[in-house]
Structures are given as C-alpha cells and as structure tokens.
Amino acid sequence: MKINEIPLKKIERDLFFRFSSPLPLEALKRSVRESGITNPLFLVPSNSGYRIVAGFNRFRVAEELKMKSVPAWIFSDRVPLERSFYMAVLEHLVCRNLNMVEKARIVRILKRIGCSEEYMKEFFLPLLDIPENRVVIEEIENILSYPDSVQNYIERYNLSLKMSRMFKEMSSEEQELFIEIADLLQIRGVELSEIVTMCSEVSKREGISVQRVVADLSLLKICRCDEMNRQEKIDTIKRGLKERRFPNLFKWNEQLNKLRKGMTLPHNVELSWDSQMERPGVELKLRLVSMSNYNDFKEWISSGRIKENLNKMIEILAGVE
C-alpha cells in the first residue's frame, strides 16, 4: 500500500475510531519537529475527504505545528471497515498493551460499524485477550457506562476486569464517592477494593446505604485530615470498618493484642492466634540459636505475669462462639 501525502484540510475532525484517551503531546511534538511524522496515519475515504482510523495524536500535533499535510496509508473503500480498524488496533499494540477502558471502546466501535460476531471472534477477541463469552463482552462494554472519573481510575491504574467489578453493583453516586476516597488516599485497585468490600458488607448487614456507612465512619473527613499521613489514614479507615463489620471479632482481637503487648516477647519468640477465631488456642514459636535462648525462654515463660496473660488469652479464645 502506497504512502500518500494528504492535506490536513481534507481530513475530518472525526473521533469515531478513537479508542485511547488523549495523551500529552510534548514528546511527540519534539519528535515531529526533529524528524517529521515517521509513522503514517491510517485513513479511510469519506464523503468530504478522509476519516482517521489511527494516528489521532499525530494529527493533533500536525495541526498544532501548522503543518499543511501528513503522510498516510489510505485504505480503499472496498476494504471492510473492521479490517481497517483491525490494522489500527494492531499498530497500537506495537507500542503498548490495552487497558480495560480501551478494550471496551473497541468493542463498542465494532458494534457500531456492524462487525459480525464471527469476525470479532476470529480476529479481535484473541487480539484483545477477551474470551468468547457474550456475558463477559457485555460486561466489558458496560464499563463505558461508568462516570468519567471511574473510567479514568481504571485506565490510570490499569485495573483488570476482575478488579473493575468492584464498581459493577454501585450507583453512579457510590462510584464517584469511592473514586474521591481513592484519589484523596492515592490508593490503587487492591486497597480500594478492600475498602469497598468492607463498606458493602456493613451496608448489607445493617440494611443502610453505602453513603451512610461512609458518613457514619467519617471516611472523607479522615481522608482530608492534615494531622495524619497517608498510611495512618488508610489504617484508621480499615480499623473503623473492621470494628463496624465484626464488632465482637474486633473487640476480641483488640483484647488479645493488648495482652500480647504487655508480655514483652523475647526477640526469638513469636506469639500468634487465628484472628478470624476459627481455631482455638494461641501459637508460640521459639527460634533457638543456642541453649542460652532456651534458658531465656524458660525464664520468660515461668513469669507469673506471662502465665496470667497467656491464661487470659486462652480464655478469650475458648469463649468465642
């Protein structure tokens, strides 16, 4: 296919085939100033000139630099649009992988140009690493119904479909609320998912809205607190949610932690228990490097205070129903 030099005035400002979000152009602009546009645009004929299939950023730079024309591959109008679009997606994948929002946009574009299910299954789904499952395809496309702030978050942290599902059952107001929390705390998908899950469980158990849970626990106020650093805010939020989610479990673990703290463990001793209270008893681990370690341990474990605290811990764990 021949490379043609196409006047900018003949190219439509049409974003129909755009599936990636606009990027900063400074680096590309410097490159174009030094070497020109080395990768031709992909164009298809239209009634008034040409439509861009790939090369939107290159076109923007050409406009900003007041170039009169750009190099382009022109696909014949006899070539199916889905074939031209396939080449555009391939070109993008040479540079970087696609995120879930971009995959969703590609699926939507394919449906809008009337791409058959057979063509999509044979060419696009393997390219996009999407299974041949209509429910999953619809779930991916549904990401585009989320508010822009949610889509931006999914793109920014490159969330997987599984991780993106945390937003699936939320109202748009709830989605915006959690994105605000994520932005204030600067947390990625895993930590946000943990907070979302705990809020949702409290909401269902108590029969109240998620917004009410967030308000009751003053989560936004904590996020904006200038007296705590980022990690302290995250820990405070998780602590409050755990206490609200399982109040008895939280209380018992707090009591056990207080007792352990009062025992001043030797450096070679570990004391633990099942924080979910599914297994009874405590677990003591002793690391021996020399017999003096063992003698130190015997002296420590023989202390009346240590015995008393261990007995209290065992009683707490034995009393859990």
Summary of the structure (lengths in Angstrom):
residues: 321
radius of gyration: 29.4
end to end distance: 74.8
largest distance: 92.0
contacts: 864
relative contact order: 0.06
helix: 60%
strand: 10%
